[in-house]
Amino acid sequence: MDLAILILVFLAIGYLLGASKLGKSVDQATEKAAVGSKKLADRVGQSWRGWFGRRQDEDPFRRWVSGPGANLFSEDFKTWLNGLSVSQAREFSHALDQYAGSLGFSLKSLVDGGLDQDPMLRQVFVEAIAVYSSAYRRAKTAHQQAQKPEMAKPEVDATDKTAEANASHRVADGPSEAGAAAQAS
């Protein structure tokens, strides 16, 4: 009986402390410590993989498109994707993953076979990838063309000639500064 009363007293004290401001501050401190330790563990893990891990040269999405997912994509898409450098393929996969996330899809689930049980959903996702990749290619091409330096600049633009002609007419039509100064004296 004394043990039951002692347990009830500790439960009541624990409940009161948990519901008070002290309990909330302890929860916040615990959460901050957990987030900090998670970040530290991630950094250490990345460093460890960088030092001792085997580097993965191939992009997982590109490897999947060349292997198990080959029958889902057009030859044009596969040729374009395989023609990209490793860094370009990773950049495309990262951009594609962000786009897929905005649609509620996961590129990782497609590559890992998570959508194999739902062929309709997988097909919709593959069609979305095809549409996105087409827009991505056009945008990259447009950016590359815009960044190319002009080979030969035209000597004078037509609007520049018109502006020069108007300026010369104004000078010829009006009195010159020297002539205006002579008339003033």
HELIX and SHEET records of a PDB file:
HELIX    1   1 ASP A    2  ALA A   19  1                                  18    
HELIX    2   2 LYS A   21  PHE A   52  1                                  32    
HELIX    3   3 PRO A   60  SER A   66  1                                   7    
HELIX    4   4 ALA A   70  LEU A   72  5                                   3    
HELIX    5   5 GLU A   75  GLY A   83  1                                   9    
HELIX    6   6 VAL A   86  SER A  102  1                                  17    
HELIX    7   7 LEU A  107  VAL A  111  1                                   5    
HELIX    8   8 PRO A  119  GLN A  147  1                                  29    
HELIX    9   9 ALA A  158  ASP A  173  1                                  16    
HELIX   10  10 GLU A  177  ALA A  184  1                                   8    
END                                                                             
